[in-house]
Amino acid sequence: MRIFFAAGLLAATLTAHAADLSRLDADVPAQMKKSGIPSVSIALIENGKITTVRTWGEQSAGVPATNETQYNIASLTKPISAEVVLRLASEGKLDLDEPMYTAWVDPDLANDERHKLLTPRIALSHRTGFPNWRGKAGLKFTLGAPGAQYGYSGEGMQYVANFAERKAGATLDKLGQQLVFAPAGMANTRYIEPAELLPRIAKPHDAAGKELEPTLAGKANAADLVYTTAADYARFMLDVINDKGLTPQIAAQRSAIQTDRKAEICKGKLEAACPQTIGFGLGWEVFNFPGATILMHTGRDPGLWTLAFIDRSTRSGAVYLTNSEKGHEAVFAMLEHINANPDFLNFLRAH
């Protein structure tokens, strides 16, 4: 349950109302102070439009955070990388079900014939058989053959990115700029942080409140370490809501469950409140409730916690960025003033 659930907290689908903003401006900072969270930045989407961007606190000691502050979004990088692959597929430059070994084989897997089973679809839905990250012994199918079972994996995202680079003849950094960032107007987002943006970075803080040095990517990482603003990520989410750059067929597959996790998750006290279906689509976790399909992803690195979600039925959503390992503790200070899907909230409360 790692991907959608951290420290017992999850966000819910929402529609923001202007009347709630005064409560947000009071309650989020109050919870930040209580939990020792240096800063929080959010962007809210309602009916297909960004309605609110708010940032509270300090990006580093004595430096106020603003709507232009850059946050490491951790695993919220993965939906961006998935979108690159989906847009390449929509352009006919790759196929989601083609074997990836024809263009890319990780050297660690060259002598394991199971690498021939890997496809982009399997990687984007976390069924590669890889661990989250390779160990000292290299990359191995520690969870079994590709396609056999769910296993959340940053390595899987890196693998499909290596494949996409070779199929498209360009680096992931360039593909992200060409296919996602520039079309969405994400002027403050790159896979590799430009030097001029470094003074705007929100420095991470551990659970004790100690300020840490940020980790920067020297090379594009498909699974982690993209830096962006809440407003920029919301622009990306709008393009997802609008299925920009995708064929109707591929857009539908992104929101369709590829890896069913209901039997794994919906047990015990969760069973009564569980969604009709739950699992991974292509790059996002998917929750299906009566009349509502919700896409969601979370992120966590040392010193930070992030979350983004989309309600496809209401064309609404939010991105929530923090620079604290305790960032999840202020999520409900935001959610309490937002009109959330009741079925989804019931599911969250059951945890």
C-alpha positions as CSV (number, residue, x, y, z in Angstrom):
1,M,0.0,0.0,0.0
2,R,3.1,2.2,-0.1
3,I,2.1,4.2,-3.2
4,F,-1.2,5.7,-2.0
5,F,-0.8,5.6,1.7
6,A,1.8,7.1,4.0
7,A,1.7,7.3,7.8
8,G,-2.0,6.5,7.7
9,L,-2.9,9.6,5.7
10,L,-4.3,10.0,2.2
11,A,-5.8,12.9,0.4
12,A,-9.2,12.8,-1.2
13,T,-10.7,14.2,-4.4
14,L,-11.9,17.7,-4.0
15,T,-13.6,20.8,-5.3
16,A,-12.3,24.0,-3.8
17,H,-14.6,26.9,-2.9
18,A,-13.5,30.5,-2.4
19,A,-15.3,30.6,1.0
20,D,-12.9,28.0,2.3
21,L,-9.7,29.9,1.6
22,S,-9.8,31.9,4.8
23,R,-10.0,28.6,6.8
24,L,-7.1,27.1,4.8
25,D,-5.0,30.2,5.5
26,A,-5.7,29.8,9.2
27,D,-5.7,26.0,9.7
28,V,-2.8,24.8,7.4
29,P,-0.2,27.1,9.1
30,A,-1.6,26.2,12.5
31,Q,-1.0,22.5,11.7
32,M,2.4,23.2,10.2
33,K,3.4,25.0,13.4
34,K,2.1,22.1,15.5
35,S,3.9,19.4,13.4
36,G,7.1,21.4,12.7
37,I,6.6,21.5,8.9
38,P,8.6,24.4,7.4
39,S,6.5,24.9,4.3
40,V,3.5,23.7,2.4
41,S,2.5,24.7,-1.2
42,I,-0.7,23.7,-2.8
43,A,-2.6,24.2,-6.0
44,L,-6.3,23.4,-6.4
45,I,-8.2,22.6,-9.6
46,E,-12.0,23.0,-10.0
47,N,-14.0,22.1,-13.1
48,G,-10.9,22.0,-15.3
49,K,-9.3,25.3,-14.0
50,I,-6.7,26.1,-11.5
51,T,-8.6,28.1,-8.9
52,T,-6.2,28.5,-6.0
53,V,-2.4,28.5,-5.4
54,R,-1.2,28.9,-1.8
55,T,2.2,28.7,-0.1
56,W,2.9,29.0,3.6
57,G,6.1,28.9,5.7
58,E,9.8,29.0,4.9
59,Q,11.7,27.3,2.1
60,S,14.8,27.5,4.3
61,A,15.8,29.1,7.5
62,G,14.8,32.8,7.4
63,V,13.7,32.6,3.7
64,P,10.0,32.8,3.1
65,A,8.5,30.2,0.7
66,T,6.5,31.6,-2.2
67,N,4.4,30.2,-5.0
68,E,7.7,30.2,-7.0
69,T,9.5,28.0,-4.6
70,Q,10.9,24.8,-6.1
71,Y,10.0,21.5,-4.4
72,N,11.5,18.1,-5.0
73,I,8.3,16.2,-5.8
74,A,9.8,12.7,-5.3
75,S,7.6,10.0,-6.8
76,L,5.2,12.5,-8.3
77,T,7.9,12.4,-11.0
78,K,6.5,9.0,-12.1
79,P,3.2,10.2,-13.6
80,I,5.2,12.8,-15.6
81,S,7.5,10.1,-17.0
82,A,4.6,7.9,-17.7
83,E,3.0,10.7,-19.7
84,V,6.1,11.0,-21.8
85,V,5.8,7.3,-22.7
86,L,2.1,7.6,-23.4
87,R,2.5,10.6,-25.7
88,L,5.2,8.8,-27.6
89,A,2.8,5.9,-28.0
90,S,0.1,8.2,-29.2
91,E,2.5,9.5,-31.8
92,G,3.2,6.0,-33.0
93,K,6.9,6.0,-31.9
94,L,6.5,3.1,-29.6
95,D,3.8,0.5,-28.7
96,L,2.8,-0.1,-25.1
97,D,2.8,-3.9,-25.6
98,E,6.0,-4.3,-27.7
99,P,8.9,-6.1,-26.1
100,M,11.5,-3.6,-24.8
101,Y,14.5,-5.8,-25.4
102,T,14.6,-4.9,-29.1
103,A,15.7,-1.4,-28.1
104,W,17.0,-1.7,-24.5
105,V,18.3,-4.5,-22.2
106,D,19.8,-3.6,-18.9
107,P,23.3,-5.2,-18.7
108,D,22.4,-6.8,-15.4
109,L,19.6,-8.8,-17.1
110,A,21.4,-9.8,-20.3
111,N,21.7,-13.4,-19.2
112,D,18.2,-13.7,-17.9
113,E,15.8,-14.5,-20.7
114,R,12.9,-13.1,-18.7
115,H,13.9,-9.6,-19.8
116,K,12.2,-10.4,-23.2
117,L,8.8,-10.3,-21.4
118,L,9.2,-6.7,-20.4
119,T,6.9,-4.2,-22.1
120,P,6.1,-0.5,-21.5
121,R,2.6,-1.4,-20.1
122,I,4.1,-3.8,-17.6
123,A,6.6,-1.1,-16.4
124,L,4.0,1.7,-16.1
125,S,1.7,-0.6,-14.1
126,H,4.4,-1.8,-11.7
127,R,4.6,-5.4,-12.7
128,T,8.2,-5.7,-13.9
129,G,9.3,-8.1,-11.1
130,F,12.0,-5.6,-10.0
131,P,12.5,-4.3,-6.5
132,N,12.0,-0.6,-6.0
133,W,15.7,0.0,-6.5
134,R,18.5,-2.4,-7.4
135,G,20.9,-3.5,-4.7
136,K,24.6,-4.0,-4.7
137,A,24.2,-7.3,-6.6
138,G,22.6,-5.3,-9.5
139,L,19.1,-5.4,-11.1
140,K,17.3,-8.7,-10.7
141,F,13.7,-10.1,-11.0
142,T,13.4,-10.4,-7.2
143,L,9.6,-10.6,-7.4
144,G,9.3,-13.1,-10.2
145,A,8.8,-12.9,-13.9
146,P,7.5,-9.7,-15.6
147,G,3.7,-9.5,-15.5
148,A,3.3,-12.0,-12.7
149,Q,2.5,-9.7,-9.8
150,Y,2.5,-6.1,-8.5
151,G,5.7,-4.6,-7.2
152,Y,6.2,-0.9,-6.9
153,S,9.4,-0.1,-8.7
154,G,11.4,3.0,-9.5
155,E,13.7,0.8,-11.5
156,G,10.7,-0.1,-13.7
157,M,10.2,3.5,-14.5
158,Q,13.9,4.0,-15.3
159,Y,13.8,0.9,-17.5
160,V,10.9,2.1,-19.7
161,A,12.5,5.6,-19.9
162,N,15.7,4.0,-21.2
163,F,13.6,2.2,-23.8
164,A,11.7,5.4,-24.7
165,E,14.9,7.3,-25.2
166,R,16.2,4.8,-27.7
167,K,12.9,4.6,-29.6
168,A,12.6,8.4,-29.8
169,G,16.3,9.2,-30.3
170,A,16.3,11.8,-27.5
171,T,17.1,12.0,-23.8
172,L,14.4,11.9,-21.2
173,D,15.2,15.5,-20.3
174,K,14.6,16.6,-23.8
175,L,11.5,14.4,-24.3
176,G,10.0,15.8,-21.1
177,Q,10.5,19.4,-22.2
178,Q,9.2,18.7,-25.7
179,L,6.2,16.5,-24.9
180,V,5.1,17.6,-21.4
181,F,6.6,20.7,-19.9
182,A,6.5,23.1,-22.8
183,P,3.0,22.2,-24.0
184,A,1.7,22.7,-20.4
185,G,3.5,26.0,-19.9
186,M,5.6,24.5,-17.1
187,A,8.3,27.1,-17.2
188,N,9.7,26.1,-13.7
189,T,10.0,22.4,-14.3
190,R,12.9,20.3,-15.5
191,Y,14.3,16.8,-15.0
192,I,17.6,18.4,-14.3
193,E,17.5,21.5,-12.2
194,P,18.9,24.7,-13.9
195,A,21.4,26.6,-11.9
196,E,19.4,29.7,-11.8
197,L,16.6,28.0,-9.9
198,L,18.8,26.6,-7.1
199,P,18.2,29.6,-4.8
200,R,14.4,28.9,-4.9
201,I,14.6,25.3,-3.7
202,A,12.7,24.3,-0.6
203,K,15.3,22.6,1.6
204,P,14.2,19.3,3.0
205,H,13.8,18.7,6.8
206,D,13.8,15.5,8.7
207,A,11.3,14.4,11.3
208,A,13.2,16.3,14.0
209,G,13.1,19.5,11.9
210,K,16.8,19.4,10.9
211,E,17.4,21.1,7.6
212,L,19.0,18.8,5.0
213,E,20.8,19.6,1.8
214,P,18.7,18.9,-1.3
215,T,19.5,16.0,-3.6
216,L,19.8,17.1,-7.2
217,A,19.8,14.9,-10.3
218,G,22.9,15.1,-12.4
219,K,21.0,13.0,-15.0
220,A,17.3,12.7,-15.6
221,N,15.6,10.3,-13.2
222,A,12.3,8.9,-14.5
223,A,11.1,8.0,-10.9
224,D,12.3,10.8,-8.7
225,L,14.0,14.2,-8.2
226,V,12.0,16.5,-10.5
227,Y,11.8,19.9,-9.0
228,T,8.7,22.1,-9.7
229,T,6.1,24.4,-8.2
230,A,2.6,23.5,-7.1
231,A,1.2,25.7,-9.9
232,D,3.4,24.0,-12.6
233,Y,2.4,20.5,-11.4
234,A,-1.3,21.6,-11.5
235,R,-0.7,22.7,-15.2
236,F,0.5,19.1,-15.9
237,M,-2.6,17.7,-14.1
238,L,-4.8,19.9,-16.3
239,D,-3.3,18.3,-19.4
240,V,-4.0,14.9,-17.9
241,I,-7.6,15.9,-17.2
242,N,-7.9,17.1,-20.8
243,D,-6.0,14.0,-22.2
244,K,-3.7,16.4,-24.1
245,G,-1.4,14.7,-26.5
246,L,-3.0,11.3,-26.2
247,T,-5.2,9.3,-28.6
248,P,-8.7,8.5,-27.1
249,Q,-7.7,4.8,-26.8
250,I,-4.5,5.4,-24.9
251,A,-6.1,8.1,-22.7
252,A,-8.8,5.5,-21.7
253,Q,-6.1,3.0,-20.8
254,R,-4.3,5.4,-18.5
255,S,-7.4,5.5,-16.3
256,A,-8.1,1.8,-16.6
257,I,-6.8,-0.5,-14.0
258,Q,-3.9,-2.6,-15.4
259,T,-2.8,-4.1,-12.1
260,D,-5.7,-5.1,-9.8
261,R,-4.9,-4.7,-6.1
262,K,-8.4,-5.1,-4.6
263,A,-7.8,-8.5,-3.1
264,E,-4.5,-7.4,-1.6
265,I,-5.8,-4.1,-0.1
266,C,-9.5,-4.6,0.7
267,K,-9.3,-6.9,3.7
268,G,-10.5,-6.7,7.2
269,K,-11.7,-3.3,8.3
270,L,-11.1,-1.9,4.8
271,E,-13.4,-4.3,3.1
272,A,-16.7,-2.5,3.7
273,A,-15.3,0.9,2.6
274,C,-13.3,-0.2,-0.3
275,P,-13.7,1.1,-3.9
276,Q,-15.4,-1.0,-6.5
277,T,-12.0,-1.5,-8.1
278,I,-8.5,-0.3,-7.0
279,G,-5.1,-0.8,-8.6
280,F,-2.6,0.8,-11.0
281,G,-3.4,2.3,-14.3
282,L,-0.6,3.6,-16.5
283,G,1.5,5.8,-14.2
284,W,-1.2,6.5,-11.7
285,E,-3.0,4.6,-9.0
286,V,-6.7,4.3,-9.9
287,F,-9.7,4.3,-7.5
288,N,-13.2,3.6,-8.9
289,F,-16.2,4.5,-6.8
290,P,-19.8,4.8,-8.0
291,G,-19.7,7.8,-10.4
292,A,-16.1,8.7,-9.7
293,T,-12.7,7.7,-11.0
294,I,-9.8,9.1,-9.1
295,L,-6.1,9.1,-10.1
296,M,-3.5,9.5,-7.4
297,H,0.2,9.4,-6.6
298,T,2.2,10.2,-3.6
299,G,5.9,11.0,-3.1
300,R,8.3,10.6,-0.2
301,D,12.1,11.2,-0.1
302,P,14.3,12.1,3.0
303,G,12.9,15.4,4.3
304,L,9.8,15.7,2.2
305,W,6.3,14.4,1.4
306,T,4.1,15.1,-1.6
307,L,0.7,14.2,-3.1
308,A,-1.3,14.8,-6.2
309,F,-4.7,13.5,-7.3
310,I,-7.4,14.0,-10.0
311,D,-11.1,13.3,-9.9
312,R,-11.9,12.6,-13.5
313,S,-15.6,12.8,-12.9
314,T,-15.5,16.4,-11.6
315,R,-12.4,17.5,-13.5
316,S,-11.0,18.6,-10.2
317,G,-7.9,17.8,-8.1
318,A,-5.0,19.1,-6.1
319,V,-1.2,19.0,-5.7
320,Y,0.3,19.2,-2.2
321,L,4.0,19.8,-1.7
322,T,6.0,20.0,1.5
323,N,9.7,20.1,2.6
324,S,9.3,17.9,5.6
325,E,9.1,14.2,6.4
326,K,6.1,15.1,8.5
327,G,4.4,16.8,5.6
328,H,1.5,14.4,5.7
329,E,0.4,15.7,9.0
330,A,-1.0,18.9,7.5
331,V,-3.0,17.2,4.7
332,F,-6.2,17.0,6.6
333,A,-5.9,20.7,7.6
334,M,-6.5,21.3,3.9
335,L,-9.0,18.5,3.3
336,E,-11.4,19.6,6.1
337,H,-12.3,22.7,4.1
338,I,-12.8,21.0,0.8
339,N,-15.8,19.2,-0.7
340,A,-14.5,15.7,-0.9
341,N,-15.9,12.6,-2.5
342,P,-17.7,10.9,0.5
343,D,-17.0,7.3,-0.7
344,F,-13.3,8.0,-1.0
345,L,-13.2,9.7,2.4
346,N,-14.9,6.7,4.0
347,F,-12.3,4.5,2.5
348,L,-9.5,6.8,3.9
349,R,-11.1,6.9,7.3
350,A,-11.2,3.1,7.5
351,H,-7.4,3.0,7.6
